Amino acid sequence: MLPDRILPAETARERALLATAELWRKVGYEGLTAAAICSRAGIEAEEFEAACGDVEAAAKAAIEVPLAAVVRVVSELYSPDRSEAESYALAIVRILELMAANPAYTFLVYVAGRQMAPPRVHAVYHSGHQFLVAMLERLWASSQLRDQPTRTGLAALGAAEAVVRREILAGRYERLPGLAPDFVYGAMSPFLGQREALRLADLGRRQLQREPAN
């Protein structure tokens, strides 16, 4: 695990959101209470109300934390010196490292937020999912392939998410970064073809080993 991948939990709000994620993972959404969140976060009820509002607002905000981190990763890794696909390949590595370093938030996004959330909270998960699909489908702009099925991004992301959920439910968070080369290949191949997908998978593998990316 890389320490700099751990999401911050310093302010009252950050501690409350992390506590929300941890408790949700442990007791489910129905078991969340403001008192339990405050106790776990080490804050007073007034601080919780000022920082988060109520339990549903805290749950919604807790899902937004890792999704915002993913958006930052994608933005930070964009560079005019490499192709969009290369930036995505590096982003996949970084996202999996984030997930391994933040198990409570990872469980929230890939399991609890998808299956155990009220509609307004689930909508946050759905918007994050749609963002990733749209990001992948931007690869069509540089594709030389003739066939461009409309659901390619959804299928590629869905396959990766199924594997991620399997590892999460088995408690194998530390194994997630090692899946990056396979995920890069699986995500890129339908858009860019096998040869380019293999090159990008190797780029992801070298990034895991922290070799130079160029």
Backbone as ProteinMPNN parsed JSONL, in Angstrom:
{"seq_chain_A": "MLPDRILPAETARERALLATAELWRKVGYEGLTAAAICSRAGIEAEEFEAACGDVEAAAKAAIEVPLAAVVRVVSELYSPDRSEAESYALAIVRILELMAANPAYTFLVYVAGRQMAPPRVHAVYHSGHQFLVAMLERLWASSQLRDQPTRTGLAALGAAEAVVRREILAGRYERLPGLAPDFVYGAMSPFLGQREALRLADLGRRQLQREPAN", "coords_chain_A": {"N_chain_A": [[0.841, -1.195, 0.0], [0.537, 2.247, -0.833], [1.305, 4.993, 1.1], [0.608, 7.651, 0.375], [-1.683, 7.372, -1.04], [-3.79, 7.132, 0.641], [-6.86, 8.466, 1.556], [-7.558, 11.683, 2.96], [-8.295, 12.234, 6.479], [-8.74, 14.348, 8.385], [-10.07, 16.815, 9.033], [-13.167, 17.653, 10.771], [-15.327, 17.042, 9.114], [-14.143, 15.29, 7.213], [-13.4, 13.179, 8.923], [-15.915, 12.405, 9.795], [-17.102, 11.508, 7.423], [-15.45, 9.378, 6.71], [-15.93, 7.739, 8.92], [-18.629, 7.241, 8.472], [-18.478, 5.725, 6.121], [-17.03, 3.494, 7.089], [-18.734, 2.469, 9.069], [-21.029, 1.933, 7.565], [-20.111, -0.084, 5.956], [-19.845, -1.997, 7.924], [-22.331, -2.258, 9.376], [-24.359, -1.834, 7.589], [-26.579, 0.29, 5.629], [-29.025, 0.804, 6.922], [-28.31, 0.569, 9.537], [-26.929, 2.83, 10.189], [-26.403, 5.624, 12.267], [-26.543, 8.983, 13.497], [-25.393, 9.306, 16.002], [-23.712, 7.072, 16.249], [-21.921, 7.542, 14.161], [-20.739, 9.939, 15.024], [-19.506, 9.061, 17.396], [-17.619, 7.219, 16.401], [-16.104, 8.868, 14.776], [-15.101, 10.648, 16.553], [-16.212, 13.167, 17.15], [-18.428, 15.895, 18.054], [-22.046, 16.034, 18.248], [-23.006, 18.472, 17.288], [-20.915, 19.284, 15.65], [-21.036, 17.326, 13.696], [-23.554, 17.857, 12.559], [-23.131, 20.42, 11.551], [-21.106, 19.938, 9.708], [-22.011, 17.87, 8.02], [-24.802, 17.641, 8.002], [-27.28, 15.557, 7.939], [-27.769, 11.963, 8.38], [-28.328, 10.783, 5.854], [-27.331, 12.717, 4.094], [-24.663, 12.607, 4.832], [-24.036, 10.013, 4.013], [-24.377, 10.229, 1.237], [-22.387, 12.144, 0.69], [-20.163, 10.694, 1.497], [-19.921, 8.721, -0.471], [-19.279, 10.38, -2.543], [-16.671, 11.128, -1.976], [-14.569, 9.118, -2.754], [-15.22, 9.072, -5.481], [-14.707, 11.685, -6.307], [-11.975, 11.65, -5.894], [-11.176, 9.885, -7.896], [-11.803, 11.381, -10.186], [-9.947, 13.454, -9.835], [-7.567, 12.016, -10.135], [-7.695, 11.224, -12.85], [-7.637, 13.748, -14.048], [-5.148, 14.749, -13.166], [-3.367, 13.032, -14.392], [-3.61, 13.513, -17.055], [-1.87, 14.538, -19.92], [-0.337, 16.532, -22.408], [1.796, 15.335, -23.543], [1.412, 12.657, -23.872], [-0.763, 10.102, -25.211], [-4.384, 10.077, -24.958], [-5.285, 7.529, -24.334], [-2.996, 6.413, -23.143], [-2.835, 7.999, -20.863], [-5.179, 7.142, -19.61], [-4.53, 4.476, -19.113], [-2.502, 4.727, -17.188], [-4.031, 5.973, -15.266], [-5.802, 3.948, -14.511], [-4.133, 2.245, -13.068], [-3.478, 3.953, -10.897], [-6.011, 4.423, -9.787], [-6.741, 1.866, -8.904], [-4.795, 1.527, -6.963], [-5.597, 3.517, -5.175], [-8.03, 2.404, -4.383], [-7.182, 0.084, -3.074], [-5.9, 1.206, -0.902], [-7.9, 2.395, 0.541], [-10.098, 0.832, 1.897], [-12.698, 1.015, 3.125], [-14.037, 3.086, 1.763], [-13.883, 2.015, -0.788], [-15.444, -0.311, -0.595], [-17.85, 0.959, -0.165], [-18.379, 2.269, -2.627], [-18.346, 0.202, -4.578], [-19.913, -1.875, -3.639], [-21.806, -1.351, -1.373], [-22.926, 1.212, -2.078], [-23.974, 0.614, -4.499], [-25.797, -1.439, -4.085], [-27.075, -1.165, -1.597], [-28.359, 1.306, -0.923], [-30.38, 4.263, -0.45], [-32.515, 5.872, -2.961], [-31.562, 8.584, -3.617], [-28.973, 8.554, -2.725], [-27.924, 6.388, -4.106], [-27.976, 7.475, -6.627], [-25.687, 9.007, -6.766], [-23.648, 7.096, -6.916], [-24.387, 6.058, -9.42], [-23.941, 8.236, -11.141], [-21.163, 8.463, -10.991], [-20.438, 6.032, -12.136], [-21.404, 6.401, -14.746], [-19.728, 8.457, -15.548], [-17.235, 7.148, -15.778], [-17.81, 5.33, -17.822], [-18.314, 7.117, -19.941], [-15.785, 8.261, -20.128], [-14.216, 6.099, -21.049], [-15.442, 5.709, -23.533], [-14.638, 7.862, -24.99], [-12.411, 7.01, -26.242], [-13.101, 6.071, -28.72], [-12.695, 8.115, -30.519], [-10.048, 8.045, -31.312], [-9.841, 5.596, -32.422], [-9.167, 3.03, -34.823], [-10.795, 1.061, -35.573], [-13.489, -0.436, -37.347], [-16.051, -1.324, -36.517], [-18.122, -0.069, -34.031], [-19.57, -0.693, -31.382], [-22.353, 0.442, -29.453], [-22.493, -0.032, -26.72], [-20.006, -0.571, -25.705], [-18.258, 0.676, -23.819], [-19.729, 0.433, -21.438], [-19.85, -2.366, -21.211], [-17.103, -3.033, -20.95], [-16.417, -1.704, -18.577], [-18.218, -2.888, -16.816], [-17.337, -5.559, -16.735], [-14.84, -5.281, -15.491], [-15.642, -4.21, -13.028], [-17.059, -6.346, -11.939], [-15.018, -8.146, -11.322], [-13.59, -6.622, -9.467], [-15.52, -6.375, -7.402], [-15.663, -9.062, -6.614], [-13.103, -9.458, -5.493], [-13.211, -7.576, -3.429], [-15.339, -8.537, -1.809], [-14.169, -10.829, -0.957], [-12.299, -9.802, 0.671], [-9.821, -9.079, -0.323], [-8.33, -6.646, -0.783], [-5.734, -5.721, -1.112], [-4.834, -6.931, -3.374], [-5.82, -5.628, -5.547], [-4.34, -3.551, -7.075], [-2.575, -5.151, -8.589], [-4.167, -6.155, -10.567], [-4.244, -4.344, -12.555], [-2.811, -4.393, -15.189], [-4.302, -6.374, -16.601], [-6.832, -5.208, -16.521], [-6.396, -2.856, -17.937], [-5.799, -3.908, -20.467], [-8.263, -5.232, -20.999], [-10.028, -3.06, -21.033], [-9.076, -1.437, -23.096], [-8.766, -2.966, -25.415], [-11.273, -3.484, -26.893], [-11.672, -1.004, -28.056], [-9.29, -0.095, -29.258], [-7.946, -2.201, -30.376], [-6.029, -5.309, -30.343], [-3.155, -5.213, -30.406], [-2.407, -2.562, -29.67], [-3.665, -2.48, -27.199], [-2.197, -4.37, -25.766], [0.281, -3.081, -25.644], [-0.402, -0.887, -24.052], [-1.186, -2.2, -21.736], [1.279, -3.164, -20.924], [2.472, -0.739, -20.335], [0.952, -0.027, -18.1], [1.793, -2.103, -16.41], [4.503, -1.479, -16.056], [4.206, 0.944, -14.763], [3.142, 0.094, -12.331], [5.417, -1.073, -11.313], [6.836, 1.119, -11.025], [8.561, 1.99, -13.025], [10.006, 4.144, -15.544], [7.506, 5.79, -17.481], [7.743, 6.404, -20.157]], "CA_chain_A": [[0.0, 0.0, 0.0], [1.267, 3.497, -0.866], [0.668, 5.887, 2.08], [0.051, 8.863, -0.208], [-2.965, 7.067, -1.669], [-4.832, 7.118, 1.672], [-7.622, 9.706, 1.525], [-7.386, 12.375, 4.245], [-9.329, 12.168, 7.519], [-8.205, 15.288, 9.363], [-11.105, 17.729, 9.494], [-14.367, 16.995, 11.336], [-16.105, 16.503, 8.002], [-13.44, 14.127, 6.675], [-13.511, 12.086, 9.89], [-17.306, 11.954, 9.798], [-17.382, 10.762, 6.194], [-14.764, 8.094, 6.815], [-16.684, 6.943, 9.895], [-19.846, 6.811, 7.787], [-18.102, 4.628, 5.213], [-16.634, 2.322, 7.874], [-19.922, 1.902, 9.725], [-21.896, 1.403, 6.52], [-19.507, -1.376, 5.589], [-19.993, -2.933, 9.031], [-23.701, -2.473, 9.866], [-25.328, -1.559, 6.548], [-27.136, 1.65, 5.649], [-30.091, 0.903, 7.913], [-27.728, 0.626, 10.862], [-26.245, 4.101, 10.399], [-27.024, 6.663, 13.093], [-25.666, 10.124, 13.728], [-24.644, 9.083, 17.245], [-22.64, 6.108, 15.984], [-20.924, 8.209, 13.32], [-20.012, 10.878, 15.874], [-18.66, 8.303, 18.31], [-16.491, 6.641, 15.666], [-15.272, 9.953, 14.237], [-14.561, 11.454, 17.651], [-16.7, 14.541, 17.04], [-19.686, 16.161, 18.742], [-23.227, 16.049, 17.381], [-23.09, 19.783, 16.637], [-19.934, 19.284, 14.57], [-21.56, 16.483, 12.625], [-24.652, 18.553, 11.896], [-22.569, 21.538, 10.785], [-20.249, 19.452, 8.623], [-22.65, 16.909, 7.119], [-26.254, 17.74, 7.985], [-27.892, 14.377, 8.542], [-27.15, 10.696, 7.993], [-28.42, 10.572, 4.405], [-26.39, 13.64, 3.457], [-23.323, 12.079, 5.085], [-23.863, 8.843, 3.151], [-24.198, 10.743, -0.121], [-21.074, 12.781, 0.622], [-19.131, 9.659, 1.645], [-19.724, 8.116, -1.786], [-18.653, 11.376, -3.405], [-15.245, 11.258, -1.661], [-13.719, 8.367, -3.679], [-15.501, 9.452, -6.862], [-13.951, 12.909, -6.549], [-10.566, 11.263, -5.976], [-10.981, 9.304, -9.226], [-11.789, 12.501, -11.139], [-8.652, 14.128, -9.678], [-6.535, 11.158, -10.729], [-7.787, 11.332, -14.307], [-7.2, 15.099, -14.415], [-3.722, 14.908, -12.901], [-2.553, 12.21, -15.284], [-3.696, 13.985, -18.434], [-0.689, 15.279, -20.348], [-0.223, 16.654, -23.866], [2.954, 14.557, -23.99], [1.037, 11.276, -24.121], [-2.118, 9.962, -25.743], [-5.444, 9.933, -23.971], [-5.3, 6.128, -23.916], [-1.885, 6.212, -22.21], [-3.242, 8.618, -19.603], [-6.159, 6.262, -18.994], [-3.839, 3.282, -18.611], [-1.854, 5.113, -15.936], [-5.095, 6.267, -14.309], [-6.332, 2.683, -14.003], [-3.199, 1.816, -12.017], [-3.616, 4.83, -9.733], [-7.329, 4.203, -9.183], [-6.694, 0.603, -8.161], [-3.992, 1.783, -5.761], [-6.487, 4.239, -4.263], [-9.011, 1.464, -3.862], [-6.517, -0.808, -2.126], [-5.502, 1.967, 0.283], [-9.081, 2.946, 1.204], [-11.09, -0.246, 1.78], [-14.061, 1.403, 3.506], [-14.609, 3.829, 0.642], [-13.998, 1.105, -1.924], [-16.642, -1.12, -0.355], [-19.002, 1.835, -0.316], [-18.648, 2.542, -4.035], [-18.542, -0.964, -5.435], [-20.888, -2.824, -3.079], [-22.894, -0.74, -0.614], [-23.583, 2.27, -2.828], [-24.643, 0.013, -5.655], [-26.832, -2.402, -3.707], [-27.685, -0.942, -0.292], [-28.478, 2.737, -0.703], [-31.636, 4.862, -0.898], [-32.394, 6.392, -4.335], [-30.74, 9.787, -3.792], [-27.573, 8.175, -2.505], [-27.555, 5.532, -5.232], [-27.789, 8.323, -7.804], [-24.284, 9.441, -6.79], [-22.924, 5.958, -7.488], [-24.717, 5.944, -10.846], [-23.267, 9.313, -11.874], [-19.749, 8.085, -11.094], [-20.368, 4.941, -13.105], [-21.591, 6.988, -16.073], [-18.513, 9.216, -15.861], [-16.205, 6.218, -16.224], [-18.221, 4.823, -19.139], [-18.077, 8.187, -20.916], [-14.346, 8.409, -20.28], [-13.755, 5.034, -21.935], [-15.976, 5.842, -24.885], [-13.858, 8.885, -25.699], [-11.37, 6.334, -27.019], [-13.546, 5.863, -30.103], [-12.19, 9.205, -31.359], [-8.732, 7.683, -31.849], [-9.874, 4.196, -32.839], [-9.134, 2.7, -36.247], [-11.697, -0.068, -35.787], [-14.702, -0.063, -38.077], [-17.233, -1.581, -35.692], [-18.112, 0.674, -32.786], [-20.82, -0.98, -30.648], [-22.718, 1.55, -28.57], [-22.399, -0.396, -25.3], [-18.671, -1.094, -25.442], [-17.739, 1.208, -22.561], [-20.479, -0.18, -20.339], [-19.434, -3.767, -21.089], [-15.728, -3.086, -20.448], [-16.417, -1.309, -17.173], [-18.955, -3.889, -16.049], [-16.485, -6.731, -16.528], [-13.837, -4.932, -14.479], [-16.307, -4.047, -11.731], [-17.399, -7.667, -11.408], [-13.799, -8.688, -10.717], [-13.316, -5.817, -8.278], [-16.447, -6.777, -6.337], [-15.255, -10.388, -6.133], [-11.942, -9.29, -4.613], [-13.655, -6.849, -2.243], [-16.134, -9.408, -0.955], [-13.242, -11.804, -0.384], [-11.379, -9.077, 1.543], [-8.488, -9.049, -0.932], [-8.114, -5.288, -1.291], [-4.331, -5.517, -1.472], [-4.568, -7.526, -4.677], [-6.435, -4.842, -6.613], [-3.412, -2.936, -8.022], [-1.991, -6.152, -9.479], [-5.095, -6.441, -11.659], [-4.22, -3.225, -13.495], [-2.51, -4.727, -16.588], [-5.439, -7.073, -17.205], [-7.927, -4.248, -16.683], [-6.03, -1.968, -19.045], [-5.998, -4.664, -21.712], [-9.686, -5.462, -21.2], [-10.707, -1.809, -21.333], [-8.581, -0.815, -24.329], [-8.83, -3.851, -26.576], [-12.446, -3.296, -27.758], [-11.622, 0.295, -28.712], [-8.051, 0.194, -29.972], [-7.373, -3.407, -30.957], [-5.205, -6.113, -29.441], [-1.751, -4.797, -30.337], [-2.294, -1.346, -28.864], [-4.066, -2.815, -25.83], [-1.056, -5.042, -25.135], [1.284, -2.049, -25.337], [-0.881, -0.1, -22.923], [-1.126, -3.07, -20.559], [2.678, -3.16, -20.487], [2.673, 0.565, -19.7], [0.387, -0.154, -16.762], [2.654, -2.993, -15.626], [5.703, -0.726, -15.689], [3.812, 1.942, -13.76], [3.058, -0.617, -11.058], [6.787, -1.294, -10.856], [7.395, 2.487, -10.957], [9.557, 2.258, -14.057], [9.58, 5.305, -16.343], [6.355, 5.486, -18.336], [7.97, 6.704, -21.571]], "C_chain_A": [[0.876, 1.245, 0.0], [0.583, 4.496, 0.068], [0.025, 7.111, 1.465], [-1.256, 8.624, -0.947], [-4.12, 7.069, -0.647], [-5.542, 8.468, 1.686], [-7.604, 10.365, 2.909], [-8.582, 12.211, 5.181], [-8.876, 13.057, 8.67], [-9.275, 16.227, 9.909], [-12.281, 16.943, 10.085], [-15.194, 16.362, 10.221], [-15.452, 15.245, 7.436], [-13.535, 12.93, 7.612], [-14.922, 11.521, 9.905], [-17.61, 11.11, 8.565], [-16.669, 9.41, 6.197], [-15.494, 7.184, 7.799], [-17.98, 6.422, 9.277], [-19.551, 5.616, 6.884], [-17.78, 3.361, 5.997], [-17.846, 1.657, 8.526], [-20.875, 1.284, 8.709], [-21.408, 0.028, 6.081], [-19.795, -2.43, 6.658], [-21.445, -3.268, 9.351], [-24.764, -2.25, 8.799], [-25.928, -0.173, 6.681], [-28.184, 1.808, 6.738], [-29.542, 1.004, 9.333], [-27.007, 1.931, 11.166], [-27.066, 5.024, 11.286], [-26.027, 7.798, 13.283], [-24.806, 9.907, 14.966], [-23.474, 8.133, 17.014], [-21.539, 6.729, 15.139], [-20.083, 9.162, 14.165], [-19.044, 10.15, 16.803], [-17.427, 7.769, 17.595], [-15.533, 7.724, 15.164], [-14.623, 10.796, 15.33], [-14.97, 12.917, 17.562], [-18.02, 14.667, 17.803], [-20.838, 16.212, 17.729], [-23.35, 17.368, 16.621], [-22.101, 19.874, 15.473], [-20.426, 18.465, 13.381], [-22.645, 17.215, 11.846], [-24.125, 19.689, 11.037], [-21.794, 21.051, 9.564], [-21.001, 18.643, 7.577], [-24.16, 17.057, 7.007], [-26.883, 16.574, 8.7], [-27.245, 13.115, 7.987], [-27.2, 10.484, 6.478], [-27.456, 11.476, 3.652], [-24.953, 13.156, 3.654], [-23.039, 10.875, 4.196], [-23.615, 9.265, 1.714], [-22.801, 11.338, -0.291], [-19.954, 11.754, 0.722], [-18.868, 8.954, 0.315], [-19.01, 9.093, -2.721], [-17.151, 11.489, -3.174], [-14.374, 10.449, -2.622], [-13.984, 8.713, -5.143], [-14.751, 10.728, -7.231], [-12.46, 12.609, -6.682], [-10.251, 10.669, -7.342], [-10.91, 10.411, -10.278], [-10.457, 13.241, -11.052], [-7.537, 13.333, -10.319], [-6.522, 11.315, -12.246], [-7.269, 12.692, -14.77], [-5.697, 15.266, -14.264], [-2.855, 14.156, -13.901], [-2.697, 12.599, -16.754], [-2.446, 14.794, -18.755], [-0.674, 15.371, -21.869], [0.929, 15.835, -24.429], [2.64, 13.081, -24.202], [-0.406, 11.218, -24.603], [-3.125, 9.844, -24.614], [-5.486, 8.503, -23.44], [-4.177, 5.836, -22.929], [-2.204, 6.83, -20.849], [-4.247, 7.738, -18.871], [-5.501, 5.025, -18.401], [-3.155, 3.578, -17.276], [-2.9, 5.397, -14.86], [-5.679, 4.995, -13.712], [-5.444, 2.153, -12.881], [-3.422, 2.631, -10.756], [-4.952, 4.61, -9.026], [-7.343, 2.92, -8.371], [-5.845, 0.729, -6.907], [-4.806, 2.548, -4.72], [-7.468, 3.289, -3.599], [-8.395, 0.541, -2.822], [-6.196, -0.092, -0.821], [-6.683, 2.464, 1.104], [-10.231, 1.945, 1.165], [-12.51, 0.156, 2.141], [-14.748, 2.156, 2.372], [-14.799, 2.931, -0.575], [-15.223, 0.221, -1.789], [-17.901, -0.281, -0.597], [-19.37, 2.007, -1.787], [-19.06, 1.288, -4.799], [-19.562, -1.968, -4.911], [-22.065, -2.073, -2.448], [-23.649, 0.315, -1.407], [-24.368, 1.755, -4.006], [-25.871, -0.789, -5.243], [-27.623, -2.029, -2.464], [-27.824, 0.538, 0.022], [-29.859, 3.227, -1.136], [-31.434, 5.557, -2.243], [-31.471, 7.593, -4.498], [-29.26, 9.5, -3.58], [-27.083, 7.305, -3.661], [-27.292, 6.356, -6.486], [-26.355, 8.82, -7.909], [-23.415, 8.336, -7.371], [-23.149, 5.898, -8.996], [-24.001, 7.019, -11.66], [-21.778, 9.025, -12.029], [-19.529, 6.996, -12.112], [-20.473, 5.494, -14.521], [-20.376, 7.803, -16.502], [-17.429, 8.295, -16.41], [-16.541, 5.626, -17.589], [-17.929, 5.868, -20.216], [-16.592, 8.389, -21.17], [-13.801, 7.354, -21.233], [-14.214, 5.273, -23.374], [-15.356, 6.989, -25.659], [-12.763, 8.258, -26.558], [-11.802, 6.06, -28.455], [-12.953, 6.918, -31.035], [-10.841, 8.874, -31.985], [-8.683, 6.246, -32.338], [-9.851, 4.067, -34.352], [-10.08, 1.552, -36.573], [-12.975, 0.391, -36.473], [-15.957, -0.217, -37.223], [-17.113, -0.857, -34.358], [-19.436, 0.451, -32.04], [-21.099, 0.08, -29.599], [-22.538, 1.236, -27.092], [-21.007, -0.878, -24.905], [-18.121, -0.612, -24.1], [-18.417, 0.588, -21.363], [-20.049, -1.619, -20.112], [-18.037, -3.881, -20.49], [-15.676, -2.739, -18.967], [-17.115, -2.352, -16.311], [-18.126, -5.123, -15.759], [-15.444, -6.463, -15.446], [-14.465, -4.818, -13.1], [-16.681, -5.389, -11.112], [-16.194, -8.301, -10.721], [-13.471, -7.937, -9.431], [-14.237, -6.225, -7.128], [-16.087, -8.142, -5.771], [-14.091, -10.261, -5.149], [-12.336, -8.572, -3.327], [-14.395, -7.775, -1.283], [-15.288, -10.509, -0.317], [-12.227, -11.134, 0.548], [-9.983, -8.924, 0.985], [-8.188, -7.678, -1.56], [-6.685, -5.103, -1.795], [-3.99, -6.074, -2.845], [-5.054, -6.663, -5.838], [-5.423, -4.193, -7.556], [-2.813, -3.924, -9.017], [-2.884, -6.529, -10.64], [-4.994, -5.406, -12.776], [-3.876, -3.626, -14.936], [-3.655, -5.445, -17.296], [-6.603, -6.119, -17.45], [-7.645, -3.292, -17.835], [-6.268, -2.676, -20.377], [-7.49, -4.837, -22.008], [-10.44, -4.204, -21.576], [-10.33, -1.257, -22.697], [-8.795, -1.662, -25.579], [-10.065, -3.621, -27.457], [-12.395, -1.996, -28.561], [-10.438, 0.433, -29.669], [-7.395, -1.018, -30.611], [-6.348, -4.053, -30.036], [-3.782, -5.589, -29.305], [-1.576, -3.57, -29.448], [-2.679, -1.624, -27.416], [-2.937, -3.514, -25.089], [0.032, -4.043, -24.771], [0.876, -1.249, -24.11], [-0.893, -0.915, -21.632], [0.298, -3.134, -20.019], [3.036, -1.829, -19.829], [2.132, 0.544, -18.271], [1.245, -1.016, -15.859], [3.915, -2.26, -15.165], [5.396, 0.36, -14.671], [3.666, 1.301, -12.39], [4.439, -0.817, -10.449], [7.539, 0.032, -10.708], [8.614, 2.64, -11.854], [9.101, 3.499, -14.816], [8.49, 4.92, -17.312], [6.617, 5.782, -19.806], [9.255, 6.05, -22.057]], "O_chain_A": [[1.855, 1.309, 0.744], [-0.587, 4.822, -0.133], [-0.999, 7.581, 1.963], [-1.874, 9.571, -1.432], [-5.288, 7.014, -1.032], [-4.892, 9.506, 1.814], [-7.631, 9.667, 3.923], [-9.723, 12.07, 4.74], [-8.657, 12.586, 9.786], [-9.375, 16.412, 11.122], [-12.375, 15.726, 9.92], [-15.704, 15.254, 10.382], [-16.13, 14.245, 7.204], [-13.727, 11.8, 7.164], [-15.113, 10.309, 10.015], [-18.307, 10.1, 8.662], [-17.225, 8.412, 5.738], [-15.658, 5.992, 7.539], [-18.379, 5.286, 9.534], [-20.281, 4.624, 6.885], [-18.209, 2.272, 5.615], [-17.965, 0.432, 8.531], [-21.461, 0.232, 8.963], [-22.195, -0.894, 5.867], [-19.967, -3.609, 6.347], [-21.771, -4.434, 9.575], [-25.95, -2.45, 9.062], [-25.801, 0.467, 7.725], [-28.227, 2.839, 7.409], [-30.237, 1.476, 10.234], [-26.522, 2.124, 12.282], [-28.27, 5.188, 11.085], [-24.815, 7.589, 13.234], [-23.632, 10.276, 14.984], [-22.375, 8.358, 17.522], [-20.357, 6.476, 15.371], [-18.859, 9.193, 14.038], [-17.901, 10.573, 16.975], [-16.316, 7.855, 18.119], [-14.318, 7.529, 15.131], [-13.702, 11.567, 15.061], [-14.175, 13.807, 17.863], [-18.645, 13.666, 18.152], [-20.631, 16.405, 16.531], [-23.747, 17.385, 15.456], [-22.406, 20.465, 14.437], [-20.258, 18.851, 12.225], [-22.653, 17.195, 10.616], [-24.607, 19.905, 9.925], [-21.827, 21.684, 8.509], [-20.684, 18.71, 6.39], [-24.743, 16.635, 6.008], [-27.012, 16.585, 9.924], [-26.288, 13.187, 7.217], [-26.213, 10.05, 5.885], [-26.833, 11.05, 2.68], [-24.124, 13.278, 2.753], [-21.93, 10.728, 3.682], [-22.738, 8.716, 1.046], [-22.118, 11.075, -1.28], [-18.906, 11.921, 0.1], [-17.723, 8.624, 0.005], [-18.232, 8.684, -3.583], [-16.422, 11.902, -4.076], [-13.501, 11.033, -3.263], [-13.067, 8.654, -5.963], [-14.221, 10.843, -8.336], [-11.763, 13.234, -7.481], [-9.178, 10.918, -7.892], [-10.052, 10.378, -11.16], [-9.893, 13.618, -12.079], [-6.659, 13.898, -10.972], [-5.468, 11.514, -12.849], [-6.548, 12.782, -15.764], [-5.043, 15.853, -15.126], [-1.747, 14.585, -14.221], [-1.982, 12.071, -17.606], [-2.016, 15.631, -17.962], [-0.968, 14.389, -22.549], [1.035, 15.656, -25.642], [3.499, 12.327, -24.66], [-1.172, 12.165, -24.425], [-2.774, 9.552, -23.471], [-5.695, 8.283, -22.247], [-4.38, 5.088, -21.973], [-1.884, 6.255, -19.809], [-4.18, 7.601, -17.649], [-5.87, 4.578, -17.315], [-3.223, 2.774, -16.347], [-2.686, 5.099, -13.685], [-6.016, 4.966, -12.529], [-5.942, 1.67, -11.864], [-3.543, 2.072, -9.666], [-5.011, 4.611, -7.796], [-7.894, 2.886, -7.27], [-6.145, 0.101, -5.891], [-4.718, 2.264, -3.526], [-7.705, 3.367, -2.393], [-9.019, 0.248, -1.802], [-6.217, -0.705, 0.247], [-6.503, 2.907, 2.238], [-11.229, 2.174, 0.482], [-13.452, -0.325, 1.512], [-15.908, 1.891, 2.059], [-15.775, 3.078, -1.311], [-15.96, 0.023, -2.755], [-18.884, -0.761, -1.162], [-20.541, 1.901, -2.152], [-20.013, 1.315, -5.578], [-20.027, -2.824, -5.663], [-23.19, -2.155, -2.939], [-24.88, 0.32, -1.413], [-25.319, 2.392, -4.459], [-26.868, -0.819, -5.964], [-28.736, -2.522, -2.281], [-27.451, 0.981, 1.108], [-30.448, 2.684, -2.071], [-30.294, 5.81, -2.632], [-30.669, 7.621, -5.431], [-28.402, 10.136, -4.192], [-25.959, 7.47, -4.136], [-26.47, 5.973, -7.318], [-25.853, 9.032, -9.012], [-22.552, 8.592, -8.211], [-22.203, 5.708, -9.76], [-23.508, 6.741, -12.752], [-21.195, 9.309, -13.075], [-18.556, 7.023, -12.865], [-19.709, 5.095, -15.4], [-20.034, 7.835, -17.684], [-16.776, 8.627, -17.399], [-15.653, 5.441, -18.421], [-17.37, 5.551, -21.266], [-16.185, 8.658, -22.3], [-13.014, 7.67, -22.126], [-13.452, 5.06, -24.317], [-15.534, 7.077, -26.873], [-12.251, 8.888, -27.484], [-10.954, 5.84, -29.32], [-12.732, 6.646, -32.215], [-10.523, 9.364, -33.068], [-7.607, 5.728, -32.637], [-10.435, 4.879, -35.07], [-10.159, 1.119, -37.723], [-13.478, 1.482, -36.203], [-16.82, 0.66, -37.213], [-16.124, -1.014, -33.643], [-20.318, 1.31, -32.067], [-20.182, 0.561, -28.933], [-22.438, 2.158, -26.282], [-20.851, -1.53, -23.872], [-17.579, -1.405, -23.33], [-17.76, 0.253, -20.378], [-19.897, -2.055, -18.971], [-17.8, -4.722, -19.623], [-14.979, -3.395, -18.192], [-16.66, -2.665, -15.211], [-18.197, -5.678, -14.663], [-15.196, -7.311, -14.589], [-13.891, -5.276, -12.112], [-16.624, -5.548, -9.892], [-16.329, -8.919, -9.665], [-13.115, -8.548, -8.423], [-13.776, -6.401, -6.0], [-16.197, -8.356, -4.564], [-14.099, -10.891, -4.091], [-11.85, -8.919, -2.251], [-14.11, -7.793, -0.085], [-15.644, -11.052, 0.729], [-11.391, -11.812, 1.146], [-9.044, -8.664, 1.738], [-7.836, -7.588, -2.736], [-6.455, -4.41, -2.786], [-2.96, -5.72, -3.418], [-4.73, -6.942, -6.993], [-5.622, -4.271, -8.768], [-2.57, -3.568, -10.17], [-2.427, -7.151, -11.598], [-5.599, -5.578, -13.834], [-4.601, -3.227, -15.846], [-3.945, -5.16, -18.458], [-7.282, -6.215, -18.472], [-8.54, -2.958, -18.612], [-6.863, -2.113, -21.295], [-7.93, -4.614, -23.136], [-11.392, -4.263, -22.354], [-11.168, -0.672, -23.384], [-8.984, -1.129, -26.673], [-9.92, -3.566, -28.678], [-13.006, -1.899, -29.625], [-10.565, 1.005, -30.751], [-6.395, -0.881, -31.315], [-5.865, -3.44, -29.085], [-3.256, -5.527, -28.195], [-0.703, -3.542, -28.581], [-2.08, -1.061, -26.5], [-2.741, -3.272, -23.898], [0.639, -4.146, -23.705], [1.698, -0.967, -23.238], [-0.639, -0.376, -20.554], [0.506, -3.155, -18.806], [3.813, -1.795, -18.875], [2.779, 1.037, -17.347], [1.413, -0.709, -14.678], [4.341, -2.406, -14.019], [6.226, 0.666, -13.814], [4.031, 1.91, -11.385], [4.613, -0.743, -9.232], [8.708, 0.065, -10.323], [9.577, 3.323, -11.504], [7.93, 3.871, -14.74], [8.536, 3.843, -17.905], [5.782, 5.44, -20.643], [9.615, 6.19, -23.226]]}, "name": "protein", "num_of_chains": 1, "seq": "MLPDRILPAETARERALLATAELWRKVGYEGLTAAAICSRAGIEAEEFEAACGDVEAAAKAAIEVPLAAVVRVVSELYSPDRSEAESYALAIVRILELMAANPAYTFLVYVAGRQMAPPRVHAVYHSGHQFLVAMLERLWASSQLRDQPTRTGLAALGAAEAVVRREILAGRYERLPGLAPDFVYGAMSPFLGQREALRLADLGRRQLQREPAN"}
